[in-house]
């Protein structure tokens, strides 16, 4: 008798064959008829497994994204029928889902404005742009929803899921949403934009964000609920308070029962000292130094695992404790991870010791540097990434030899 695992494996193989047929341009109707039984019984676990197999076959996230909506459309009825236990109130996943509900409400409010236009004269669209612009600008903070997934949820899932690779596709889709929102806002800010220019980008944005909510609700969240321990959910919830809760009221942070709150100054002193040829400090002082440096530091070991990051007052790039121990390759979106891989491999071979980049981010000039870490024998021990806001430094001229607080 065929057991459940055998049935699941066979179903995944059929679903994979179906998806590969769609990607190859075969007749969709015929493919559906051929693999109808597998399609009718698809589960969220199957969807992750088939996409994971695609990535193991060398199919890139970009290639998967091109046809993933067609495939999910066919699978959607089966995925929506899947029964799973929704998260309890007060949990990390509960608030992620609540953020989605609040976001959908705001998206639907804009739909009402758009219905009022309905292709009327161009002058009316110019007026409507003034009403739409602040509403789309208001969507920018929803990026924290995606950041919490990338920096808290994904690291935990990578540790326990065999089929974790599709998370890279989801991260890539996050970046598509970010880019498209920027395009929408730029078009609304441009006085010359006409409805014919705006409508396609608007449609793309709405499709991306609603499809993302769907993927979370019928694939990622059900599987996460069935595979993540209560202890891990609690840890994720505590870490989520490092970020805003977009469009919902910030919940009360629960007590971390595993760590006693230390309020007395003497209790803050950690036993042990950091001792070096150049001096010695308590471990508390070491941490204070790291966290007061005007730079972001992330340290990766020789096995490409994140060891440590500091917590300056203002960060340029989000970090959460969940990334500690995570493969550095999983800490970057698919479109840029190849650069990080090249840097690490070049450092490992001893061909280079530094790499430098600079970007414009939120109106600031950010300098990003990578340094190879080597011991006294020259052995490779990892990489340190350092990011610094150099906006004001670039403006410096001449000299200042006297104290001036201004």
C-alpha positions in Angstrom: 0.0 0.0 0.0 1.3 3.4 -0.9 2.0 5.5 2.2 1.4 9.3 2.6 5.0 10.2 2.0 5.1 8.2 -1.3 1.8 10.0 -2.3 3.3 13.4 -1.4 6.5 12.7 -3.3 4.6 11.5 -6.4 2.3 14.6 -6.1 5.3 16.9 -5.9 6.9 15.3 -9.0 3.6 15.7 -10.9 3.3 19.4 -9.8 6.9 20.0 -10.8 6.3 18.5 -14.2 3.2 20.7 -14.6 5.1 23.9 -13.6 8.1 23.1 -15.8 5.6 22.6 -18.7 4.0 26.0 -18.0 7.5 27.6 -17.9 8.3 25.9 -21.2 5.2 27.3 -22.9 3.3 24.0 -23.2 -0.5 24.0 -23.6 -1.8 24.9 -20.1 -5.2 23.3 -20.5 -3.7 19.9 -21.5 -1.2 20.1 -18.6 -4.0 20.8 -16.2 -6.0 17.7 -17.5 -2.8 15.6 -17.3 -2.0 16.5 -13.7 -5.5 17.3 -12.4 -5.3 14.9 -9.4 -2.1 16.4 -8.1 -3.4 19.9 -8.6 -6.6 19.2 -6.8 -4.7 17.8 -3.8 -1.8 20.3 -3.6 -0.7 21.5 -0.2 1.4 24.5 0.9 4.2 21.9 1.7 4.0 20.7 -1.9 4.3 24.2 -3.3 7.5 24.9 -1.3 8.9 21.5 -2.3 8.4 21.9 -6.0 9.9 25.4 -6.0 12.8 24.2 -4.0 13.5 21.5 -6.5 13.4 24.1 -9.3 16.0 26.1 -7.5 18.2 23.0 -7.0 17.9 22.5 -10.7 19.6 25.9 -11.2 16.4 27.8 -12.1 16.9 31.4 -10.8 14.4 33.4 -8.8 13.9 35.7 -11.7 12.9 32.8 -14.0 10.6 31.3 -11.3 8.9 34.7 -10.8 8.0 35.0 -14.5 5.5 32.1 -14.3 4.8 31.7 -10.6 1.5 33.7 -10.7 0.1 31.4 -13.5 1.1 28.4 -11.5 -0.4 29.6 -8.2 -3.5 30.6 -10.0 -4.0 27.0 -11.0 -3.1 25.7 -7.5 -5.0 28.4 -5.6 -8.2 26.4 -5.0 -6.3 23.5 -3.5 -4.1 25.7 -1.4 -7.0 27.7 -0.1 -8.8 24.5 0.9 -5.9 23.5 3.1 -6.9 23.6 6.8 -4.4 25.1 9.2 -4.6 26.5 12.7 -4.5 30.3 12.6 -2.1 32.0 15.1 -3.2 33.0 18.6 -3.6 36.7 19.4 -0.4 38.2 20.8 2.0 36.1 18.7 4.5 37.2 16.0 2.6 35.7 13.2 -0.7 37.1 14.5 0.7 40.6 14.1 2.2 40.0 10.7 -1.3 38.9 9.5 -2.9 41.9 11.2 -0.5 44.2 9.4 -1.7 42.6 6.1 -5.3 43.2 7.0 -4.7 46.8 7.8 -2.7 47.2 4.5 -5.5 45.6 2.5 -7.9 48.1 4.0 -5.8 51.0 2.9 -5.3 49.6 -0.6 -9.0 49.2 -1.0 -9.6 52.7 0.2 -7.5 53.9 -2.8 -9.5 51.7 -5.1 -12.6 53.8 -4.2 -10.8 56.9 -5.3 -9.7 55.2 -8.6 -13.3 54.1 -9.3 -14.3 57.7 -9.1 -12.0 58.6 -11.9 -13.0 55.8 -14.3 -11.2 57.3 -17.3 -12.5 60.8 -17.1 -10.8 63.8 -18.6 -7.1 64.3 -18.1 -7.5 67.4 -16.0 -9.4 65.4 -13.4 -6.5 62.9 -13.2 -4.1 65.8 -12.4 -6.3 66.7 -9.4 -6.6 63.1 -8.4 -2.8 62.7 -8.3 -2.6 65.2 -5.5 -5.0 63.0 -3.5 -3.2 59.8 -4.3 0.4 60.9 -3.6 0.2 61.1 0.2 -1.6 57.8 0.3 1.1 56.0 -1.6 3.8 57.8 0.4 2.1 56.4 3.5 2.7 52.9 2.2 6.5 53.3 2.6 6.6 52.1 6.3 4.9 48.9 5.3 8.4 47.9 4.2 9.0 47.0 7.9 6.6 44.1 7.4 8.9 42.7 4.7 12.0 43.5 6.8 10.7 41.5 9.7 10.1 38.5 7.4 13.6 38.8 5.9 15.5 39.4 9.2 13.4 37.5 11.7 11.1 34.9 10.2 13.3 33.7 7.3 16.4 32.8 9.5 14.3 30.6 11.7 12.6 28.9 8.7 16.0 28.3 7.0 17.1 26.4 10.1 14.2 24.0 10.2 12.9 23.7 6.5 14.6 21.4 4.1 12.8 23.4 1.3 13.9 26.8 2.4 15.2 28.1 -1.0 11.8 29.5 -2.1 12.3 32.2 0.6 14.8 33.7 -1.8 12.1 34.1 -4.4 9.9 35.8 -1.9 12.7 38.2 -0.9 13.2 39.0 -4.5 9.5 39.8 -4.8 9.8 42.1 -1.8 12.4 44.0 -3.7 10.1 44.2 -6.7 7.4 45.7 -4.5 9.9 48.3 -3.1 11.0 49.3 -6.6 7.5 49.5 -8.0 6.2 51.7 -5.1 9.1 54.1 -5.8 7.9 54.2 -9.5 4.3 54.9 -8.4 5.4 57.7 -6.2 7.7 59.2 -8.8 4.9 59.2 -11.4 2.5 60.9 -9.0 5.1 63.6 -8.2 5.7 64.3 -12.0 3.3 66.9 -13.2 3.6 65.6 -16.8 2.4 62.0 -15.9 -0.8 61.0 -17.7 -3.2 58.3 -16.8 -1.9 56.1 -19.6 1.6 56.2 -18.0 0.4 55.7 -14.5 -2.2 52.9 -14.9 0.2 50.1 -15.9 2.6 50.7 -13.0 -0.4 51.1 -10.6 -1.7 47.7 -11.7 1.7 46.1 -11.3 2.0 47.4 -7.8 -1.5 46.2 -6.7 -0.8 42.8 -8.3 2.5 42.5 -6.4 1.2 43.4 -3.0 -2.0 41.5 -3.1 -0.2 38.4 -4.5 2.4 38.7 -1.7 -0.4 38.6 0.9 -1.8 35.6 -0.8 1.5 33.8 -0.9 1.9 34.4 2.8 -1.6 33.3 3.7 -1.8 30.1 1.7 1.8 28.9 1.6 4.4 30.4 4.0 2.3 31.0 7.1 0.5 27.6 7.1 3.8 25.7 6.8 5.5 27.9 9.4 2.6 27.3 11.8 3.0 23.6 11.5 6.8 23.5 11.8 8.0 26.3 14.1 8.1 25.7 17.9 6.2 27.9 20.4 9.6 28.9 21.9 10.9 30.1 18.5 7.7 32.1 17.9 8.2 33.8 21.2 11.8 34.6 20.4 10.6 36.1 17.0 7.9 38.1 18.7 10.5 39.7 21.1 12.8 40.5 18.3 10.0 42.1 16.3 9.9 45.0 18.7 13.2 46.3 17.2 11.0 47.5 14.3 7.7 49.4 13.9 4.3 47.6 13.4 3.0 49.3 10.2 -0.6 50.3 10.2 -1.5 48.7 13.5 -1.2 49.7 17.1 2.1 48.6 18.7 1.3 45.8 21.0 2.7 45.5 24.6 6.0 43.8 24.7 5.9 40.6 26.7 8.4 39.8 29.3 11.3 37.5 28.3 11.1 34.8 30.9 14.5 33.4 29.8 16.4 36.6 30.6 16.0 38.4 33.9 15.9 42.2 33.5 19.0 43.8 34.9 18.4 47.3 36.2 21.1 47.8 38.9 24.4 49.1 37.5 26.4 46.5 39.2 24.2 43.7 37.7 25.0 45.0 34.2 28.7 44.2 34.6 29.3 40.9 32.9 31.8 38.5 34.6 35.1 38.3 32.7 37.3 40.7 30.9 38.4 41.4 27.4 42.2 41.4 27.6 44.6 42.4 24.8 48.1 43.8 24.3 46.6 47.3 24.0 44.4 47.3 27.1 41.6 45.6 28.9 37.9 46.3 29.2 34.9 44.6 30.8 32.6 42.8 28.3 30.0 45.5 29.0 32.5 48.2 28.0 33.3 46.3 24.8 29.7 46.2 23.9 29.2 49.9 24.7 32.1 50.8 22.4 30.7 48.7 19.5 27.2 50.2 20.0 28.5 53.8 20.1 30.6 53.7 17.0 28.9 55.8 14.2 29.0 52.8 11.9 27.2 49.5 11.3 29.4 46.4 11.8 28.5 42.9 10.9 31.0 40.0 11.4 30.9 36.7 9.5 33.1 33.8 10.4 35.3 31.6 8.1 32.3 29.3 7.6 30.2 32.1 6.2 28.0 32.3 9.3 27.0 35.6 11.0 28.8 35.9 14.3 27.9 39.4 15.5 26.5 42.8 14.7 26.5 46.0 16.7 23.5 48.1 17.5 24.3 51.8 16.8 21.7 54.4 17.5 20.7 54.6 13.9 21.1 51.7 11.4 21.3 51.9 7.6 20.5 48.2 7.0 18.1 46.2 9.3 19.5 43.5 11.5 17.8 41.2 14.0 19.3 38.6 16.5 17.7 35.9 14.4 20.5 36.4 11.8 23.2 35.3 14.2 24.4 31.8 13.0 22.7 32.4 9.6 24.5 31.8 6.4 25.6 35.2 5.0 24.3 34.1 1.6 20.8 34.1 3.0 21.2 37.6 4.4 21.0 39.3 1.1 18.4 39.5 -1.7 18.9 37.1 -4.7 19.8 40.0 -7.0 22.8 41.1 -5.0 23.9 37.9 -3.2 26.3 37.0 -6.0 28.4 40.1 -5.1 28.7 39.0 -1.5 29.6 35.5 -2.6 32.4 36.9 -4.9 33.8 39.1 -2.1 33.9 36.2 0.4 35.4 33.8 -2.1 38.1 36.3 -3.2 39.0 37.0 0.5 39.1 33.3 1.2 41.6 32.7 -1.6 43.7 35.6 -0.3 43.4 37.5 -3.6 42.0 40.6 -1.9 41.6 42.1 1.6 39.1 44.9 1.0 36.1 45.8 -1.1 34.4 49.1 -1.2 31.0 50.5 -2.4 29.0 53.6 -2.0 25.4 54.3 -2.5 22.7 56.9 -2.1 20.1 55.8 0.5 17.2 58.0 1.7 19.2 61.1 0.7 22.4 60.1 2.5 25.7 59.0 1.1 26.5 55.6 2.5 30.0 54.1 2.4 30.1 50.3 2.6 33.4 48.5 3.1 34.3 44.8 3.5 37.5 43.7 5.2 39.0 40.2 5.3 39.7 39.0 8.8 43.0 37.1 9.1 45.0 35.9 12.1 48.7 36.4 12.7 49.5 33.4 10.4 47.5 34.9 7.6 44.7 32.3 7.9 41.3 33.5 6.7 38.9 33.9 9.7 36.0 35.7 8.1 34.7 39.0 6.9 33.7 42.3 8.6 31.2 44.5 6.8 31.3 48.2 7.8 28.7 50.8 6.7 29.1 54.5 7.4 27.0 57.6 6.7 29.6 59.8 5.0 27.3 62.5 3.9 28.7 65.2 6.2 32.2 64.0 5.9 32.1 64.6 2.2 31.3 68.3 2.8 34.3 69.0 5.0 36.9 71.5 3.7 39.9 73.2 5.1 40.7 72.6 8.8 39.0 73.0 12.2 41.6 73.1 15.0 39.4 74.7 17.7 36.4 73.3 19.5 33.1 74.3 17.9 29.9 72.6 19.1 27.8 74.0 16.2 
